[in-house]
Amino acid sequence: MQRFSKGESIKFGWDVATGNLGLFIVALLIMCMISVFPVFFDSWVAALVSGVLEVVVSLGLIKMCLRFVDGDRGELVELFATFSLLLSYLIASILVGFITTIGFILLIIPGLIWGIRFQFFGWVIVDKNVGPFEAMQESWEITRGSAWNLFLLWILLAGINILGMLALLVGLLVTIPLTMLTIGYVYRQLGRST
C-alpha cells in the first residue's frame, strides 16, 4: 500500500517553494550567514554559538515548512522560535546518529533502513513538542511499510538537488526549500494514514 505519492509530494514542494521564493531565499541567506559567522571570529565560542544557531534555524525552517503544509503561511520569525526544542533535538540526533552508524557497520543495509525509519524525528519534535524518545518512536511508527517509497523519494530529491548545484549553485535556492517542503508534505501524509 502506497501511503504517499512521490510526484504529488514533489509538486507540492515545487509550487510552494516557487510561490514563496523570496521568503525562502532570505531564510537560506540567514542560515548561510550563521554558518560563516565563526570564520570572522576564530574562536570556539563563535563556533559553538554558530552551531547552536544553525540547529535552531534548521528547526525553525521545519516549523515554517509545516505551516505551509498545513495551509498557513510560514514567517521568518519562526526561524528563531524553537530554542526550547534544542535539547530534545540534540539528544535524538546523537541517538539516531549512533544507531544508524551501527547499522552501516552491520553491512550498510540496516543503516539505510534505520536512517529512513528515524528520518522524521526532528519533524515530530517541532510538530508535537515531544522528547527525543517519543519523537524517534513516532518516526518509526509513521514510516512503517513506507521505507522503500521513502528511499525512492530520497533518490529523486538527491537528483533534484544535484541539478540545483549544477545550475551554478543558484538552483539550490529553489531545490533546498522544495526538498524541505516535500519532506514536510510526506510527513503529514504518513501521519494521517497511521
Backbone as CSV, one residue per row, in Angstrom:
resi,resn,N_x,N_y,N_z,CA_x,CA_y,CA_z,C_x,C_y,C_z
1,MET,0.833,-1.190,0.000,0.000,0.000,0.000,0.875,1.250,0.000
2,GLN,0.679,2.114,-0.985,1.442,3.349,-1.076,0.732,4.426,-0.268
3,ARG,1.399,4.974,0.735,0.759,5.927,1.636,1.010,7.377,1.255
4,PHE,1.840,7.599,0.234,2.027,8.945,-0.301,2.509,8.830,-1.737
5,SER,2.245,9.861,-2.496,2.657,9.907,-3.890,3.917,10.767,-4.005
6,LYS,4.965,10.197,-4.575,6.204,10.956,-4.744,5.984,12.160,-5.647
7,GLY,5.282,11.934,-6.762,5.036,13.026,-7.704,4.212,14.146,-7.098
8,GLU,3.153,13.787,-6.406,2.292,14.787,-5.752,3.072,15.550,-4.689
9,SER,3.914,14.850,-3.945,4.700,15.481,-2.879,5.702,16.476,-3.451
10,ILE,6.408,16.080,-4.506,7.388,16.970,-5.125,6.689,18.161,-5.778
11,LYS,5.531,17.922,-6.393,4.771,19.028,-7.000,4.371,20.040,-5.933
12,PHE,3.921,19.552,-4.774,3.578,20.453,-3.673,4.809,21.279,-3.283
13,GLY,5.952,20.596,-3.111,7.181,21.295,-2.748,7.559,22.353,-3.770
14,TRP,7.446,22.015,-5.048,7.779,22.960,-6.123,6.850,24.174,-6.093
15,ASP,5.542,23.915,-6.008,4.559,25.002,-6.048,4.759,25.977,-4.893
16,VAL,4.934,25.458,-3.692,5.066,26.338,-2.524,6.438,27.028,-2.517
17,ALA,7.492,26.297,-2.882,8.835,26.903,-2.897,8.899,28.039,-3.910
18,THR,8.417,27.807,-5.116,8.487,28.855,-6.145,7.506,29.986,-5.858
19,GLY,6.391,29.677,-5.201,5.421,30.715,-4.858,5.853,31.591,-3.694
20,ASN,6.814,31.150,-2.928,7.300,31.897,-1.752,8.822,32.007,-1.782
21,LEU,9.367,32.141,-2.977,10.818,32.078,-3.165,11.561,33.150,-2.379
22,GLY,11.034,34.365,-2.361,11.703,35.447,-1.629,11.891,35.108,-0.165
23,LEU,10.847,34.589,0.457,10.894,34.216,1.875,11.955,33.143,2.118
24,PHE,11.987,32.131,1.252,12.944,31.053,1.443,14.375,31.496,1.147
25,ILE,14.557,32.393,0.195,15.910,32.899,-0.086,16.438,33.656,1.124
26,VAL,15.605,34.498,1.724,16.031,35.223,2.934,16.365,34.234,4.048
27,ALA,15.537,33.203,4.233,15.790,32.198,5.274,17.112,31.483,5.027
28,LEU,17.380,31.117,3.784,18.639,30.426,3.460,19.839,31.352,3.617
29,LEU,19.672,32.626,3.288,20.767,33.590,3.486,21.072,33.761,4.970
30,ILE,20.044,33.779,5.801,20.256,33.842,7.257,21.051,32.620,7.715
31,MET,20.676,31.451,7.207,21.382,30.220,7.553,22.847,30.299,7.115
32,CYS,23.095,30.810,5.917,24.473,30.930,5.414,25.293,31.896,6.263
33,MET,24.684,33.021,6.654,25.407,33.992,7.487,25.777,33.378,8.830
34,ILE,24.867,32.591,9.402,25.157,31.927,10.675,26.299,30.926,10.489
35,SER,26.311,30.231,9.350,27.343,29.216,9.093,28.730,29.823,8.951
36,VAL,28.825,31.004,8.337,30.148,31.611,8.116,30.574,32.508,9.277
37,PHE,29.695,32.731,10.235,29.996,33.565,11.391,31.328,33.220,12.062
38,PRO,31.629,31.931,12.328,32.883,31.598,13.008,34.142,31.966,12.209
39,VAL,34.029,32.114,10.895,35.191,32.471,10.075,35.721,33.837,10.478
40,PHE,34.812,34.753,10.849,35.215,36.114,11.201,35.698,36.234,12.636
41,PHE,35.292,35.304,13.484,35.697,35.310,14.887,36.279,33.932,15.193
42,ASP,37.550,33.793,14.993,38.212,32.499,15.095,38.319,32.070,16.556
43,SER,37.213,31.555,17.080,37.225,31.086,18.470,36.216,29.965,18.628
44,TRP,36.399,29.178,19.667,35.484,28.073,19.919,34.114,28.591,20.349
45,VAL,34.077,29.760,20.980,32.801,30.337,21.403,31.961,30.682,20.172
46,ALA,32.595,31.300,19.169,31.890,31.653,17.934,31.396,30.387,17.229
47,ALA,32.225,29.348,17.215,31.828,28.091,16.579,30.649,27.461,17.316
48,LEU,30.672,27.511,18.645,29.582,26.952,19.450,28.282,27.725,19.225
49,VAL,28.369,29.052,19.266,27.182,29.891,19.046,26.621,29.633,17.649
50,SER,27.497,29.573,16.679,27.075,29.311,15.301,26.400,27.952,15.177
51,GLY,26.980,26.936,15.796,26.406,25.596,15.743,25.023,25.535,16.360
52,VAL,24.860,26.177,17.514,23.558,26.199,18.188,22.536,26.938,17.326
53,LEU,22.932,28.092,16.791,22.008,28.866,15.958,21.638,28.117,14.678
54,GLU,22.586,27.379,14.111,22.279,26.587,12.909,21.194,25.551,13.206
55,VAL,21.299,24.876,14.346,20.294,23.879,14.713,18.947,24.556,14.942
56,VAL,18.945,25.676,15.660,17.695,26.397,15.944,17.029,26.846,14.647
57,VAL,17.817,27.404,13.724,17.250,27.881,12.457,16.775,26.695,11.609
58,SER,17.498,25.577,11.657,17.039,24.384,10.932,15.688,23.917,11.459
59,LEU,15.529,23.914,12.771,14.244,23.560,13.365,13.181,24.595,13.003
60,GLY,13.590,25.860,12.959,12.675,26.919,12.544,12.215,26.745,11.105
61,LEU,13.116,26.295,10.228,12.734,26.014,8.837,11.706,24.881,8.780
62,ILE,11.891,23.882,9.634,10.913,22.795,9.699,9.552,23.362,10.119
63,LYS,9.562,24.216,11.139,8.310,24.811,11.615,7.647,25.628,10.510
64,MET,8.447,26.400,9.788,7.938,27.220,8.698,7.327,26.344,7.606
65,CYS,8.018,25.259,7.252,7.524,24.344,6.220,6.223,23.677,6.650
66,LEU,6.127,23.284,7.914,4.898,22.667,8.407,3.724,23.636,8.332
67,ARG,3.991,24.906,8.577,2.915,25.911,8.444,2.392,25.939,7.012
68,PHE,3.309,25.912,6.036,2.888,25.899,4.634,2.125,24.615,4.311
69,VAL,2.614,23.485,4.795,1.945,22.204,4.538,0.524,22.222,5.108
70,ASP,0.356,22.885,6.237,-0.955,22.942,6.888,-1.863,24.029,6.301
71,GLY,-1.407,24.686,5.233,-2.242,25.677,4.562,-2.086,27.087,5.073
72,ASP,-1.189,27.312,6.023,-0.909,28.658,6.527,0.289,29.223,5.781
73,ARG,0.738,30.387,6.204,1.940,30.976,5.613,3.034,31.008,6.675
74,GLY,4.186,30.452,6.328,5.321,30.500,7.232,5.882,31.907,7.308
75,GLU,6.473,32.251,8.440,7.050,33.585,8.644,8.495,33.445,9.108
76,LEU,9.307,34.447,8.783,10.729,34.411,9.154,10.935,34.361,10.662
77,VAL,10.023,34.950,11.419,10.173,34.964,12.874,10.243,33.544,13.441
78,GLU,9.657,32.582,12.729,9.667,31.198,13.206,11.061,30.573,13.176
79,LEU,11.977,31.180,12.432,13.328,30.630,12.364,13.997,30.595,13.729
80,PHE,13.615,31.509,14.611,14.265,31.592,15.921,13.302,31.273,17.060
81,ALA,12.211,30.582,16.742,11.186,30.301,17.749,11.254,28.876,18.282
82,THR,12.398,28.226,18.125,12.463,26.808,18.508,13.560,26.516,19.532
83,PHE,14.034,27.521,20.249,15.101,27.294,21.229,14.723,26.237,22.260
84,SER,13.451,26.193,22.650,13.019,25.249,23.688,13.110,23.789,23.232
85,LEU,13.217,23.576,21.925,13.279,22.211,21.390,14.706,21.708,21.200
86,LEU,15.656,22.581,21.451,17.057,22.298,21.145,17.583,21.047,21.840
87,LEU,17.352,20.907,23.128,17.900,19.769,23.874,17.311,18.443,23.373
88,SER,16.006,18.392,23.188,15.381,17.165,22.674,15.955,16.792,21.321
89,TYR,16.111,17.796,20.458,16.636,17.536,19.119,18.072,17.018,19.171
90,LEU,18.900,17.630,19.998,20.308,17.211,20.095,20.422,15.782,20.626
91,ILE,19.634,15.448,21.635,19.673,14.086,22.184,19.226,13.085,21.124
92,ALA,18.120,13.379,20.442,17.627,12.476,19.399,18.637,12.357,18.263
93,SER,19.283,13.460,17.887,20.287,13.420,16.817,21.444,12.500,17.172
94,ILE,21.898,12.591,18.412,23.008,11.737,18.856,22.577,10.271,18.827
95,LEU,21.388,9.982,19.342,20.899,8.598,19.363,20.712,8.040,17.954
96,VAL,20.065,8.819,17.079,19.839,8.355,15.707,21.167,8.203,14.978
97,GLY,22.085,9.142,15.194,23.408,9.036,14.571,24.135,7.770,15.010
98,PHE,24.066,7.465,16.302,24.713,6.265,16.823,24.074,5.005,16.236
99,ILE,22.738,4.958,16.238,22.023,3.779,15.733,22.319,3.552,14.260
100,THR,22.252,4.597,13.446,22.484,4.419,12.006,23.945,4.084,11.715
101,THR,24.864,4.628,12.510,26.279,4.276,12.330,26.492,2.790,12.596
102,ILE,25.899,2.286,13.666,25.977,0.842,13.948,25.388,0.063,12.779
103,GLY,24.268,0.546,12.244,23.631,-0.111,11.106,24.516,-0.152,9.881
104,PHE,25.247,0.941,9.621,26.158,0.957,8.472,27.336,0.013,8.681
105,ILE,27.777,-0.102,9.927,28.849,-1.052,10.225,28.364,-2.486,9.975
106,LEU,27.067,-2.712,10.228,26.474,-4.036,10.009,26.010,-4.190,8.550
107,LEU,26.920,-3.995,7.626,26.681,-4.253,6.204,25.799,-3.233,5.492
108,ILE,25.780,-2.000,5.915,25.166,-0.847,5.247,23.630,-0.878,5.227
109,ILE,23.018,-1.963,4.788,21.557,-2.006,4.619,20.811,-1.671,5.921
110,PRO,21.186,-2.237,7.071,20.471,-1.841,8.300,20.582,-0.339,8.576
111,GLY,21.729,0.243,8.282,21.902,1.688,8.481,20.969,2.497,7.605
112,LEU,20.810,2.078,6.359,19.879,2.765,5.451,18.443,2.644,5.963
113,ILE,18.074,1.447,6.361,16.708,1.219,6.848,16.448,2.043,8.107
114,TRP,17.364,1.988,9.051,17.170,2.739,10.289,17.179,4.250,10.038
115,GLY,18.043,4.711,9.120,18.062,6.128,8.765,16.735,6.575,8.177
116,ILE,16.169,5.743,7.312,14.876,6.055,6.701,13.767,6.054,7.746
117,ARG,13.785,5.069,8.624,12.704,4.939,9.609,12.743,6.050,10.672
118,PHE,13.935,6.562,10.980,14.051,7.608,12.005,14.113,9.018,11.417
119,GLN,13.993,9.163,10.088,14.250,10.453,9.450,13.332,11.589,9.901
120,PHE,12.175,11.293,10.431,11.225,12.352,10.780,11.295,12.772,12.250
121,PHE,12.306,12.320,12.980,12.324,12.638,14.414,12.326,14.143,14.663
122,GLY,13.073,14.910,13.864,13.105,16.363,14.036,11.761,17.009,13.735
123,TRP,11.087,16.482,12.710,9.765,16.997,12.355,8.772,16.730,13.481
124,VAL,8.869,15.563,14.093,7.966,15.220,15.198,8.239,16.129,16.398
125,ILE,9.502,16.377,16.698,9.843,17.247,17.826,9.260,18.633,17.613
126,VAL,9.422,19.194,16.413,8.904,20.534,16.127,7.378,20.525,16.117
127,ASP,6.788,19.516,15.514,5.339,19.457,15.334,4.600,19.207,16.639
128,LYS,5.125,18.299,17.463,4.379,17.861,18.648,5.032,18.230,19.965
129,ASN,6.215,18.874,19.901,6.922,19.304,21.107,7.081,18.149,22.101
130,VAL,7.633,17.043,21.599,7.847,15.862,22.434,9.348,15.658,22.650
131,GLY,9.666,14.737,23.534,11.052,14.425,23.832,11.669,13.545,22.757
132,PRO,12.973,13.285,22.891,13.697,12.542,21.861,13.195,11.118,21.647
133,PHE,12.864,10.413,22.724,12.443,9.022,22.574,11.063,8.914,21.928
134,GLU,10.161,9.816,22.342,8.833,9.829,21.721,8.929,10.175,20.238
135,ALA,9.819,11.120,19.907,9.978,11.536,18.513,10.517,10.389,17.664
136,MET,11.490,9.675,18.192,12.050,8.537,17.455,10.998,7.449,17.276
137,GLN,10.237,7.173,18.336,9.195,6.144,18.246,8.124,6.534,17.233
138,GLU,7.707,7.798,17.253,6.692,8.281,16.296,7.197,8.177,14.861
139,SER,8.458,8.564,14.631,9.038,8.466,13.293,9.052,7.011,12.836
140,TRP,9.418,6.128,13.736,9.455,4.697,13.421,8.063,4.196,13.028
141,GLU,7.048,4.642,13.772,5.675,4.183,13.525,5.132,4.708,12.199
142,ILE,5.309,5.997,11.927,4.688,6.553,10.721,5.372,6.078,9.438
143,THR,6.621,5.622,9.548,7.314,5.146,8.348,7.127,3.654,8.107
144,ARG,6.406,2.984,9.001,6.172,1.538,8.851,5.503,1.263,7.506
145,GLY,6.088,0.370,6.726,5.533,-0.006,5.438,5.845,0.962,4.300
146,SER,6.590,2.026,4.592,6.884,3.036,3.560,8.370,3.206,3.289
147,ALA,9.201,2.354,3.850,10.653,2.545,3.731,11.112,2.571,2.273
148,TRP,10.614,1.651,1.459,11.052,1.606,0.058,10.618,2.870,-0.685
149,ASN,9.384,3.298,-0.505,8.881,4.501,-1.159,9.661,5.735,-0.689
150,LEU,9.994,5.794,0.595,10.797,6.909,1.123,12.209,6.887,0.541
151,PHE,12.784,5.700,0.402,14.116,5.570,-0.188,14.108,6.101,-1.622
152,LEU,13.089,5.733,-2.402,12.985,6.226,-3.778,12.783,7.742,-3.813
153,LEU,12.014,8.271,-2.862,11.832,9.717,-2.786,13.158,10.413,-2.529
154,TRP,13.956,9.851,-1.612,15.256,10.459,-1.313,16.168,10.454,-2.543
155,ILE,16.106,9.414,-3.340,16.909,9.373,-4.573,16.451,10.481,-5.521
156,LEU,15.146,10.632,-5.671,14.612,11.700,-6.527,15.037,13.083,-6.019
157,LEU,14.919,13.307,-4.712,15.289,14.602,-4.146,16.793,14.857,-4.262
158,ALA,17.595,13.808,-4.109,19.047,13.961,-4.294,19.343,14.391,-5.731
159,GLY,18.672,13.754,-6.696,18.859,14.133,-8.098,18.452,15.574,-8.359
160,ILE,17.340,16.000,-7.782,16.878,17.383,-7.944,17.902,18.353,-7.376
161,ASN,18.478,18.032,-6.204,19.473,18.928,-5.590,20.791,18.925,-6.358
162,ILE,21.135,17.805,-6.977,22.330,17.789,-7.841,22.118,18.721,-9.024
163,LEU,20.926,18.690,-9.606,20.614,19.626,-10.690,20.699,21.074,-10.197
164,GLY,20.253,21.310,-8.960,20.358,22.645,-8.369,21.802,23.092,-8.234
165,MET,22.686,22.171,-7.868,24.116,22.501,-7.769,24.714,22.779,-9.141
166,LEU,24.299,22.003,-10.139,24.826,22.185,-11.488,24.402,23.518,-12.086
167,ALA,23.326,24.083,-11.585,22.867,25.396,-12.063,23.615,26.495,-11.303
168,LEU,24.932,26.372,-11.270,25.823,27.349,-10.630,25.473,27.592,-9.161
169,LEU,24.984,26.591,-8.505,24.575,26.601,-7.100,23.343,27.457,-6.842
170,VAL,22.978,28.341,-7.778,21.805,29.191,-7.599,20.538,28.347,-7.540
171,GLY,20.534,27.242,-8.250,19.379,26.359,-8.243,19.053,25.816,-6.869
172,LEU,20.058,25.765,-5.986,19.815,25.275,-4.621,18.864,26.184,-3.855
173,LEU,18.784,27.455,-4.267,17.846,28.374,-3.610,16.397,27.939,-3.834
174,VAL,16.177,27.143,-4.867,14.852,26.578,-5.118,14.781,25.136,-4.622
175,THR,15.835,24.350,-4.881,15.747,22.916,-4.584,15.807,22.600,-3.089
176,ILE,16.487,23.418,-2.294,16.516,23.158,-0.849,15.135,23.375,-0.230
177,PRO,14.475,24.538,-0.493,13.098,24.668,0.032,12.154,23.616,-0.545
178,LEU,12.294,23.303,-1.833,11.467,22.267,-2.451,11.621,20.952,-1.688
179,THR,12.857,20.593,-1.366,13.124,19.349,-0.637,12.479,19.367,0.742
180,MET,12.661,20.459,1.473,12.098,20.524,2.826,10.576,20.481,2.803
181,LEU,9.977,21.213,1.864,8.517,21.213,1.768,7.984,19.849,1.355
182,THR,8.697,19.182,0.455,8.303,17.833,0.044,8.330,16.884,1.233
183,ILE,9.398,16.961,2.016,9.520,16.087,3.189,8.418,16.395,4.202
184,GLY,8.136,17.690,4.403,7.056,18.068,5.309,5.715,17.549,4.845
185,TYR,5.477,17.615,3.561,4.230,17.118,2.984,4.100,15.610,3.205
186,VAL,5.194,14.888,2.967,5.197,13.438,3.162,4.995,13.104,4.641
187,TYR,5.646,13.853,5.514,5.478,13.648,6.953,4.001,13.740,7.346
188,ARG,3.317,14.769,6.834,1.896,14.919,7.141,1.069,13.768,6.564
189,GLN,1.380,13.370,5.334,0.623,12.272,4.709,0.787,10.989,5.511
190,LEU,2.003,10.691,5.931,2.251,9.479,6.707,1.573,9.551,8.069
191,GLY,1.607,10.730,8.692,0.978,10.896,9.990,-0.528,10.716,9.941
192,ARG,-1.139,11.111,8.833,-2.592,10.976,8.702,-3.023,9.558,8.436
193,SER,-2.100,8.762,7.873,-2.507,7.405,7.485,-2.132,6.354,8.535
194,THR,-1.666,6.785,9.706,-1.345,5.806,10.765,-2.474,5.732,11.768
